[in-house]
Amino acid sequence: MSDQEINTEGFIPAHGGYWNLFSYQKAEIIYDGTVYFTNRFFNPYDRTVGQMVQAARSGKQNIAEGSVVSATSKESEIKLTNVARASLEELQLDYEDFLRTRKLPLWSKDHRLVARLRELNTGTPNPTYATFQKAIEHESPEICANTMITLIRICTYLLKQQLKQLEAAFIKEGGLRERMTKARLEERKKKG
């Protein structure tokens, strides 16, 4: 089975498909934007570069890993999704520190450019890095950092919603052990 095939038979449910998750798509934009941002605004030997890039990578990779492991461990999927959220919130603090230490304003959720970024996010089919590129790569460090913070906030909101859905699904459907037991019982019934 290739890494993009999804199993739909037996007691192991459909899993993977992380590339279709909006949270993963945003996390990928955040990772790419963070690599750009740190290359542009920090000395390559600054420890902050590695920490920010690793936090962005952790956000993206844990969403993917949680999606793949979901077939056999809902608990791990929930934990990994929460690790992704925590990593991105850590990254948000780094961007906020960048603004604060340079005496640049942190935009409120009502800022006109935040509204524009959200509009681009919801009004563009399948938004990509290119959708936000002008803001991410803007000449103003204030716009760059606040754009990244806005994208992180969008992604962490999506992850919070995803966690709620995972919790509800677990309560309704249970985990692998319950499905295995159910499959065994159904097989015994068939055999009489």
Buried (B, 14 or more C-beta within 10 A) or exposed (E): EEEEEEEEEEBBBEBBBBEEBBBBBBBBBBBBBBBBBBEEBBEEEEEBBEBBBBBBBBBBBBBBBBBBBBBBBBEBBBBBBBBBBBBBBBBBEBBBEBBEEEEBEBBEEEBEBBEBBBEBBEEEEEBEBEBBBEBBBBEEBBBBBBBBBBBBBBBBEBBEEBBEEBEEBBEEEEBBEEBEEEEEEEEEEEEE
